Amino acid sequence: MLMNHFKINLLLITLVVQFIPTTALAAGKHALLIGIQDYSKTPFNSLKGPPNDIELTKGVLRERFGFSEDNLTILLDAQATHTGIEKAFKALIKRVQADDFVYIHYSGHGSQTADLNGDEKNGKDQTWVSYGARSSNEAHKDNYDVLDDEINAWLAALYAKTEKVVFVSDSCHSATVSRAVRRGEALVRAVEEDKRPHLLGKRPYSQLTTSRGIRVGAARDNESAIDNLKKGSLPYGLFTWHWVHNLQKAQAGETWNDVFKRTYAQVTIARGIAQRPYMQQPQIEGDRRKRVLGGDFTPLPPTVPVLLASKSWVGIQAGSTAGVTKGSVYRLYRPTESNPQTLPRLTITKVTPFVSYGRPKPKGSFQLGDLLVEENHAYHFTPIKVYLEADFPNGKDRPLLQAIRAAFQPNAYGTQPLSAYRLSNDPSDIDLRLQLLRPKRQDGQQLYASPSEALPKSFPDQPPELWILTAEQRLFKKDIKIQFYNPTEAVKLLQRILKQMARVRELKALQSHRGRTLPVAVQTYLLSPVSTCRNGANCVLLSDYGLGWHRKTGPYPLSDIEELSKEVLVTFSLHNQSKQDYYCYLINISPNDAIYAIFPDPYERMESARIKAEEKRELMTEVVLPMNEIGENIIQVITTTYPIDISLLEQPPLRNEKKLNPVEQLLLTRINELIK
């Protein structure tokens, strides 16, 4: 039986060219902007910023992104009653066509009320405090807040027509939707919970089931959002001010996640999150990797925002939990720059679990909210020894050997792309072997000099291939054979593959401090396919995954799972055994060296990773891990006291370049014969 090896690692850490979209697109652009300042008819303080928030948002949508006046719906104060908001959403749903773009913004008070239909884990619905709500004892919906259930149902109707929906809520309790009590000197967008049973609370509502679109909240469900940010003589919501200005500065190729990261850094610094972690932390969920206002997703490098900036020191919002290491080099992210090597750089000199610090070059070249990408990663393990050889080292392979050796040397800017490796001249003491071959195939099979040879015979008239081998001359990974019909691209591919292999080695080595026990216990359940199954707790139909009946066994401690058959699925449960909340992440390192988060889903907001004190959570509806590939799967468990950007640890699977079809292979062989 084919088996998969299964290993577990545990880790505990405690605390410019501007982009101007065209207006000539066939798809329409629609916006609904809601701002409520006047709460004078209620027991709550009125706000100051919402009208300015709406004007600011309207301006950037019109002037920067080409929204027409006819497609902008604006509700202010008395227009934004419960009924008014409902009618505006329904009108929006009616006029939106397939693939149109929709932008929704709310600035006003947020609150909570008891969940009456059982769809909230914490027993609370998040709400918008609409104009006139809670102003009398009248049993009319205009006297009640707008429920997150209602908003989700309206959004679901929009998603049925288009995935291009961006929803922004600048209010308190807005992570799942959701400005007034005075706390100190700050006016915040939160009011006390409505203790009345909500008039519409028991109704069934359509639920959001898509990971598409973008949903942004100014604060977590248990946090307040600042209203009175003064810019000149005008007040704004702290989040809206930074969010809209970062939209204004968005460049070609940048994603919604790039805009959010800048905003998050600016808001958290303004609120002093490092000293007061439960103040205001914005949240984002959905397909955040989509490019701003259009464009299909294309892979872009992971970015980290600048959190602190002075002339001589820069702090970035990523630490050891996200894989940052001392000595690594980051550079300014500017996707439209034709020569990115000339952009300012930052060399990391200090790493903490959640923030890293470094010295900029040139001095004073970074500012708060700038995005950086990793230019060169510093590895803190013994370099991997590599032996390079070819069958024709003094002939046709000589220039190729020179190009490959050059890939291991520092570049013109002083960084060493393959710092995890060292070329060796001693083939008896190596970890990895790079072999240039020119194999010939006959009837689809490679030709060998003799049956005992580990590698095929090379022929001078055949195109070159670089094989990545173990020290014992076995393929390190199946099908990783780099064809050198384009040497420049082949060397780049080699560097990318070797970097991915080094990243896996580094992540596998991460361990918690000796003797530390994870506060969140992780257990495993196995799901085995069966043709028939009696109803019961251990008999499950995985219809959400397009699968049939499975028998559930477990729980098993993670350390007990060593080998699994290929058809078995794996799921997990989490139990926070401590008296405080923790953030828990499950990372899978697959046999093809892909690194990806299996919990929480990358499309979900950061708070999805939070496991509350003493909480038990079954993950079967969120995580089912198939054992599709033969080899070793490693589950890395990371537990932290603060949310991290887990995407910084992810990487795609090892992939060879596209193989030549038979006609291309024949043509390339003929070219090699002609240039002999």
ZAMARGU-4260 file (C-alpha; in steps of 0.2 Angstrom, whole numbers, plus 5000, padded with zeros to 4 digits):
<rodrens>
0) 5000/5000/5000 | 5006/5017/4996 | 5009/5027/5012 | 5013/5045/5016 | 5024/5050/5030
5) 5017/5062/5042 | 5027/5073/5054 | 5023/5087/5066 | 5033/5102/5071 | 5027/5113/5085
10) 5031/5132/5088 | 5026/5143/5102 | 5030/5162/5101 | 5024/5174/5114 | 5023/5191/5112
15) 5031/5282/4955 | 5021/5278/4941 | 5003/5281/4946 | 4989/5268/4942 | 4975/5277/4933
20) 4961/5264/4928 | 4952/5267/4912 | 4934/5273/4912 | 4931/5265/4896 | 4928/5247/4903
25) 4913/5238/4898 | 4909/5233/4916 | 4900/5247/4926 | 4906/5254/4943 | 4893/5257/4957
30) 4895/5264/4974 | 4884/5266/4990 | 4891/5278/5003 | 4883/5279/5020 | 4888/5292/5033
35) 4878/5295/5049 | 4884/5310/5060 | 4868/5316/5069 | 4863/5305/5083 | 4855/5319/5093
40) 4838/5310/5094 | 4846/5296/5103 | 4855/5294/5120 | 4872/5293/5111 | 4885/5307/5106
45) 4884/5313/5088 | 4900/5310/5078 | 4911/5323/5068 | 4919/5313/5054 | 4906/5303/5044
50) 4901/5317/5031 | 4920/5321/5028 | 4923/5302/5026 | 4910/5301/5013 | 4916/5316/5004
55) 4934/5310/5004 | 4928/5293/4998 | 4917/5300/4984 | 4932/5311/4978 | 4944/5296/4976
60) 4931/5285/4968 | 4926/5299/4955 | 4943/5307/4952 | 4955/5293/4954 | 4945/5278/4948
65) 4932/5284/4936 | 4916/5282/4945 | 4902/5292/4937 | 4890/5304/4947 | 4875/5294/4941
70) 4882/5278/4949 | 4886/5285/4966 | 4872/5283/4979 | 4875/5294/4995 | 4865/5292/5011
75) 4868/5305/5024 | 4860/5306/5042 | 4841/5307/5039 | 4842/5298/5022 | 4851/5283/5031
80) 4837/5276/5041 | 4835/5257/5043 | 4822/5258/5028 | 4833/5270/5018 | 4848/5259/5019
85) 4838/5244/5015 | 4830/5252/4999 | 4847/5258/4994 | 4854/5241/4994 | 4840/5233/4985
90) 4841/5247/4972 | 4859/5243/4970 | 4856/5225/4968 | 4844/5228/4955 | 4855/5239/4944
95) 4871/5229/4945 | 4875/5218/4931 | 4886/5203/4929 | 4905/5208/4932 | 4901/5226/4937
100) 4912/5233/4951 | 4903/5238/4968 | 4911/5249/4982 | 4901/5250/4998 | 4907/5262/5013
105) 4899/5265/5030 | 4904/5278/5042 | 4894/5279/5058 | 4891/5270/5075 | 4893/5252/5077
110) 4886/5241/5091 | 4879/5224/5095 | 4863/5215/5100 | 4858/5198/5105 | 4859/5185/5091
115) 4841/5177/5090 | 4843/5165/5076 | 4858/5156/5082 | 4871/5160/5068 | 4884/5169/5079
120) 4896/5159/5089 | 4898/5172/5102 | 4879/5175/5103 | 4880/5193/5097 | 4875/5201/5081
125) 4885/5216/5075 | 4875/5231/5070 | 4875/5248/5061 | 4866/5261/5071 | 4856/5268/5058
130) 4848/5286/5059 | 4834/5286/5071 | 4837/5269/5079 | 4834/5268/5097 | 4825/5285/5098
135) 4808/5279/5104 | 4799/5264/5110 | 4790/5261/5093 | 4790/5243/5086 | 4796/5248/5069
140) 4812/5243/5061 | 4818/5261/5059 | 4819/5261/5078 | 4831/5246/5077 | 4849/5245/5071
145) 4854/5236/5055 | 4859/5218/5058 | 4874/5211/5051 | 4863/5197/5045 | 4853/5209/5034
150) 4870/5216/5027 | 4876/5199/5023 | 4860/5194/5014 | 4861/5210/5003 | 4880/5206/5000
155) 4875/5188/4995 | 4863/5195/4982 | 4877/5206/4975 | 4889/5191/4974 | 4876/5181/4965
160) 4879/5194/4951 | 4897/5199/4953 | 4912/5194/4963 | 4919/5212/4962 | 4912/5219/4978
165) 4922/5229/4990 | 4914/5232/5007 | 4921/5244/5020 | 4914/5248/5037 | 4922/5262/5048
170) 4913/5258/5064 | 4916/5249/5080 | 4913/5230/5080 | 4916/5230/5062 | 4927/5215/5059
175) 4911/5205/5055 | 4902/5221/5052 | 4899/5229/5058 | 4906/5277/5080 | 4898/5288/5104
180) 4906/5285/5119 | 4920/5296/5124 | 4935/5286/5131 | 4949/5298/5137 | 4951/5312/5124
185) 4946/5301/5109 | 4928/5300/5102 | 4925/5282/5096 | 4912/5275/5085 | 4904/5263/5097
190) 4888/5263/5107 | 4882/5251/5121 | 4873/5235/5116 | 4854/5236/5112 | 4847/5225/5125
195) 4830/5224/5117 | 4826/5208/5106 | 4828/5214/5089 | 4812/5216/5078 | 4820/5206/5064
200) 4832/5195/5074 | 4823/5179/5072 | 4822/5179/5053 | 4832/5167/5043 | 4844/5176/5031
205) 4855/5171/5017 | 4873/5168/5022 | 4889/5173/5014 | 4897/5158/5007 | 4910/5165/4995
210) 4928/5169/4998 | 4928/5182/4984 | 4926/5200/4985 | 4934/5211/4999 | 4927/5215/5016
215) 4936/5227/5027 | 4932/5232/5045 | 4940/5247/5054 | 4941/5237/5070 | 4939/5219/5078
220) 4922/5214/5085 | 4928/5219/5102 | 4936/5235/5098 | 4932/5254/5096 | 4936/5264/5080
225) 4942/5282/5082 | 4931/5296/5074 | 4939/5312/5078 | 4956/5313/5068 | 4959/5331/5063
230) 4967/5335/5046 | 4967/5353/5044 | 4951/5360/5051 | 4941/5344/5047 | 4938/5328/5057
235) 4938/5311/5049 | 4938/5293/5054 | 4955/5287/5058 | 4953/5272/5047 | 4944/5280/5032
240) 4957/5294/5031 | 4972/5282/5029 | 4962/5269/5019 | 4956/5282/5006 | 4973/5290/5005
245) 4982/5274/5002 | 4969/5270/4988 | 4974/5287/4981 | 4992/5282/4980 | 4989/5264/4974
250) 5001/5259/4959 | 4999/5248/4945 | 5000/5230/4950 | 4996/5233/4968 | 4983/5223/4977
255) 4969/5226/4990 | 4980/5218/5003 | 4994/5230/4999 | 4982/5245/5002 | 4976/5236/5018
260) 4994/5233/5025 | 4999/5251/5023 | 4983/5256/5032 | 4985/5244/5046 | 5002/5250/5050
265) 4996/5268/5050 | 4981/5265/5061 | 4989/5253/5073 | 5004/5265/5076 | 4992/5280/5078
270) 4982/5270/5092 | 4998/5263/5100 | 4994/5245/5098 | 5011/5239/5104 | 5007/5246/5121
275) 4988/5243/5120 | 4984/5228/5109 | 4966/5228/5111 | 4963/5246/5104 | 4960/5247/5085
280) 4966/5233/5073 | 4958/5234/5056 | 4953/5217/5048 | 4952/5211/5030 | 4944/5195/5022
285) 4941/5189/5005 | 4951/5188/4989 | 4963/5201/4995 | 4976/5197/4982 | 4966/5204/4968
290) 4973/5220/4960 | 4965/5236/4965 | 4949/5240/4955 | 4952/5227/4941 | 4963/5214/4934
295) 4964/5195/4937 | 4975/5189/4950 | 4993/5186/4946 | 5006/5180/4958 | 5015/5195/4967
300) 5028/5194/4980 | 5023/5195/4998 | 5025/5212/5006 | 5028/5219/5023 | 5023/5236/5029
305) 5035/5249/5037 | 5028/5252/5055 | 5041/5264/5062 | 5053/5275/5051 | 5067/5287/5056
310) 5082/5293/5047 | 5093/5279/5054 | 5081/5265/5059 | 5066/5257/5051 | 5054/5244/5059
315) 5043/5232/5049 | 5028/5223/5054 | 5035/5205/5053 | 5046/5196/5065 | 5053/5179/5068
320) 5035/5171/5068 | 5034/5176/5050 | 5051/5170/5045 | 5061/5186/5046 | 5079/5183/5050
325) 5094/5194/5056 | 5104/5199/5041 | 5090/5198/5028 | 5089/5212/5015 | 5072/5220/5011
330) 5069/5233/4997 | 5055/5246/4993 | 5041/5238/4984 | 5037/5247/4968 | 5030/5235/4955
335) 5031/5248/4940 | 5050/5251/4943 | 5060/5245/4928 | 5076/5243/4938 | 5070/5238/4956
340) 5088/5234/4961 | 5091/5253/4962 | 5077/5255/4975 | 5081/5259/4994 | 5086/5244/5005
345) 5084/5239/5023 | 5096/5226/5031 | 5088/5218/5046 | 5099/5220/5062 | 5086/5215/5076
350) 5072/5203/5076 | 5058/5201/5089 | 5043/5189/5087 | 5032/5202/5078 | 5042/5217/5073
355) 5059/5218/5065 | 5071/5232/5064 | 5085/5237/5052 | 5096/5251/5045 | 5090/5259/5029
360) 5101/5263/5014 | 5101/5277/5010 | 5096/5285/5026 | 5079/5293/5028 | 5073/5283/5012
365) 5057/5275/5020 | 5041/5281/5028 | 5027/5274/5038 | 5016/5263/5027 | 5029/5259/5014
370) 5028/5241/5008 | 5044/5231/5007 | 5049/5214/4998 | 5062/5202/5004 | 5077/5204/4992
375) 5089/5192/5001 | 5086/5180/5015 | 5099/5176/5028 | 5099/5158/5033 | 5106/5153/5050
380) 5110/5135/5047 | 5126/5127/5040 | 5127/5130/5022 | 5121/5116/5010 | 5136/5109/5001
385) 5134/5108/4982 | 5144/5099/4970 | 5143/5104/4951 | 5148/5093/4937 | 5145/5090/4919
390) 5149/5076/4906 | 5157/5088/4894 | 5165/5101/4906 | 5179/5107/4894 | 5167/5106/4878
395) 5149/5112/4875 | 5145/5112/4894 | 5159/5124/4899 | 5149/5141/4897 | 5134/5133/4905
400) 5145/5128/4920 | 5151/5146/4921 | 5134/5153/4921 | 5128/5141/4935 | 5143/5144/4946
405) 5140/5163/4944 | 5123/5160/4951 | 5131/5156/4968 | 5141/5172/4969 | 5136/5189/4975
410) 5127/5200/4962 | 5132/5217/4957 | 5123/5225/4972 | 5132/5214/4985 | 5118/5202/4989
415) 5120/5183/4987 | 5104/5175/4980 | 5109/5158/4986 | 5116/5162/5003 | 5110/5145/5010
420) 5122/5135/4998 | 5141/5134/4996 | 5149/5126/4980 | 5161/5112/4985 | 5176/5104/4976
425) 5175/5088/4986 | 5162/5076/4979 | 5164/5065/4994 | 5158/5078/5007 | 5142/5086/4999
430) 5123/5087/5003 | 5117/5090/4985 | 5124/5087/4967 | 5120/5097/4952 | 5123/5087/4936
435) 5123/5093/4918 | 5117/5079/4907 | 5113/5077/4888 | 5103/5061/4888 | 5096/5053/4873
440) 5079/5045/4872 | 5074/5030/4862 | 5056/5024/4861 | 5053/5036/4876 | 5067/5028/4887
445) 5083/5036/4891 | 5099/5027/4886 | 5111/5021/4899 | 5130/5015/4896 | 5126/5000/4907
450) 5112/4994/4918 | 5122/4998/4934 | 5124/5016/4930 | 5114/5028/4941 | 5113/5041/4927
455) 5109/5041/4909 | 5123/5042/4896 | 5126/5060/4888 | 5127/5063/4869 | 5135/5079/4863
460) 5121/5082/4850 | 5107/5082/4863 | 5101/5097/4872 | 5107/5100/4890 | 5097/5096/4906
465) 5102/5100/4924 | 5097/5087/4936 | 5096/5091/4955 | 5102/5075/4964 | 5106/5069/4981
470) 5124/5065/4986 | 5120/5047/4981 | 5115/5052/4963 | 5096/5050/4966 | 5084/5063/4960
475) 5081/5075/4974 | 5063/5078/4968 | 5053/5069/4955 | 5053/5077/4938 | 5064/5092/4943
480) 5075/5092/4928 | 5079/5109/4921 | 5081/5111/4902 | 5094/5123/4897 | 5087/5128/4880
485) 5087/5146/4887 | 5102/5147/4899 | 5097/5163/4907 | 5079/5158/4911 | 5086/5141/4917
490) 5098/5148/4929 | 5084/5159/4936 | 5073/5143/4938 | 5087/5134/4947 | 5089/5149/4959
495) 5071/5149/4962 | 5070/5130/4966 | 5085/5130/4977 | 5078/5145/4987 | 5062/5135/4989
500) 5072/5120/4995 | 5081/5131/5008 | 5065/5139/5014 | 5058/5121/5018 | 5074/5116/5027
505) 5073/5132/5038 | 5054/5130/5042 | 5056/5112/5046 | 5069/5117/5059 | 5058/5129/5069
510) 5054/5122/5086 | 5047/5129/5102 | 5059/5132/5116 | 5064/5116/5125 | 5052/5110/5138
515) 5038/5122/5132 | 5020/5115/5130 | 5009/5122/5117 | 4994/5131/5126 | 4983/5125/5111
520) 4982/5106/5110 | 4980/5100/5092 | 4972/5083/5089 | 4969/5074/5072 | 4955/5064/5065
525) 4956/5052/5050 | 4942/5051/5037 | 4942/5035/5027 | 4931/5033/5012 | 4917/5020/5014
530) 4903/5014/5002 | 4890/5013/5015 | 4889/5020/5032 | 4876/5020/5046 | 4871/5037/5052
535) 4880/5043/5068 | 4894/5054/5074 | 4907/5044/5066 | 4899/5043/5049 | 4900/5059/5039
540) 4895/5065/5022 | 4908/5077/5015 | 4896/5085/5002 | 4904/5102/5004 | 4920/5095/4997
545) 4912/5085/4983 | 4915/5069/4992 | 4905/5054/4998 | 4903/5045/5014 | 4918/5044/5026
550) 4921/5035/5043 | 4928/5047/5056 | 4941/5039/5068 | 4950/5048/5082 | 4955/5059/5090
555) 4973/5055/5089 | 4988/5066/5096 | 4997/5073/5082 | 5013/5064/5087 | 5004/5047/5085
560) 5001/5050/5066 | 5016/5043/5056 | 5010/5034/5040 | 4994/5036/5031 | 4987/5028/5015
565) 4984/5039/5001 | 4965/5039/5001 | 4963/5045/5019 | 4959/5063/5023 | 4965/5072/5038
570) 4956/5085/5049 | 4960/5093/5066 | 4953/5100/5082 | 4960/5114/5093 | 4958/5116/5112
575) 4965/5131/5120 | 4969/5124/5137 | 4974/5141/5144 | 4966/5156/5152 | 4970/5168/5138
580) 4967/5169/5120 | 4979/5163/5107 | 4981/5164/5089 | 4984/5147/5081 | 4991/5143/5063
585) 4992/5126/5055 | 5005/5125/5040 | 5007/5111/5029 | 5024/5107/5020 | 5020/5095/5006
590) 5031/5082/4998 | 5033/5094/4983 | 5040/5107/4995 | 5024/5118/4994 | 5021/5128/5010
595) 5004/5134/5013 | 4992/5138/5027 | 4978/5125/5030 | 4971/5135/5045 | 4965/5148/5045
600) 4960/5150/5027 | 4971/5163/5019 | 4955/5173/5013 | 4948/5175/5030 | 4952/5190/5042
605) 4967/5188/5054 | 4955/5186/5069 | 4949/5169/5062 | 4965/5162/5069 | 4960/5167/5087
610) 4956/5153/5099 | 4948/5160/5114 | 4953/5155/5132 | 4947/5137/5135 | 4938/5136/5118
615) 4937/5119/5109 | 4935/5121/5090 | 4932/5106/5077 | 4939/5111/5060 | 4931/5098/5049
620) 4920/5111/5041 | 4935/5122/5038 | 4950/5110/5035 | 4950/5093/5026 | 4968/5089/5021
625) 4970/5076/5007 | 4985/5065/5006 | 4987/5067/4987 | 5006/5065/4985 | 5017/5051/4990
630) 5030/5057/5002 | 5032/5066/5018 | 5019/5079/5024 | 5024/5090/5039 | 5011/5100/5049
635) 5019/5115/5058 | 5009/5122/5072 | 5012/5140/5077 | 5004/5148/5092 | 5006/5166/5096
640) 4999/5180/5107 | 4997/5192/5092 | 4990/5189/5075 | 5003/5187/5061 | 5003/5187/5042
645) 5005/5169/5039 | 5006/5172/5020 | 5024/5177/5022 | 5029/5159/5026 | 5020/5152/5011
650) 5027/5146/4994 | 5021/5137/4979 | 5026/5119/4975 | 5042/5115/4966 | 5039/5115/4948
655) 5050/5112/4933 | 5048/5124/4918 | 5035/5118/4904 | 5042/5103/4896 | 5044/5103/4877
660) 5032/5094/4866 | 5039/5081/4854 | 5040/5093/4839 | 5049/5106/4850 | 5061/5093/4856
665) 5064/5087/4838 | 5067/5105/4832 | 5079/5109/4847 | 5089/5093/4844 | 5091/5098/4825
670) 5097/5115/4830 | 5110/5107/4842 | 5116/5096/4828 | 5118/5111/4816 | 5128/5121/4829
675) 5140/5107/4834
</rodrens>
